[in-house]
Amino acid sequence: MKSTKQDIKRMQWENDPLYRLIRTIKNVMDRYYLDPLVGLFFPTAGDIFSSAMTLPFLTV
């Protein structure tokens, strides 16, 4: 099986620790609805929490 340049690049990205962190944050935030729940019960803390969770996305 011959790997293309895209496949190699994808494997490099998927093994990157920052990419795994982003994928984990996305899965946890979507699966457990953390953003709206924290914002509902703690309005100011919810905004700070949401902003902090976007920093890895901005880094990439």
N, C-alpha and C positions, 0 to 999 in steps of 0.2 A: 504494500500500500504506500503510495507516494504522498507525502505531505506537501501541501502548497504553502506559500508564504503566509497566507491568511491563517491557515491552521496553526502554523508555528507561532505567529503573533498572538493568536487567541490563547494558546497554551501558556505563553509567557504572561499574558494578562491574568489568566485564571490562577496562576501560581504566585502572583504578586500579593504580599500581605495587605496592602492598602485596598486592593480590589476585593479581597475576601472580607475585610472589615466593612466596606461599603455594602457588599451583598448581604452580610449578616444584619447590619442596621436596617436595610430595606426589608428584609424578611421579618424581623422582629416588629418593626413599626407597623407593617401592613397586617401581619397575622394577629397581633394583639391590640390593634387600634390605639397604640400608646399616645400618639400625638393628640387626637381629639379628647381622649380621657384625661390626660394631664392638663390640657387646656380647659376642660370643663371644671375640674375640681380645684385647680391652682392656676388661675388665668395668667398671672405674670410669670410664674415658674414654667408654665407651658410654652410661652413664647421663647423664653431663654433656652429651654430644653430643645425645642424644635430648631432654633438657630444653631445650637451646639451640634446637633445631629447632622446638619448640612455641611459642616466644615470639611469632612473627608471628601464629600462630593465636589466641593470647590477646589480641593487640592488636585484632584484628578483632572 
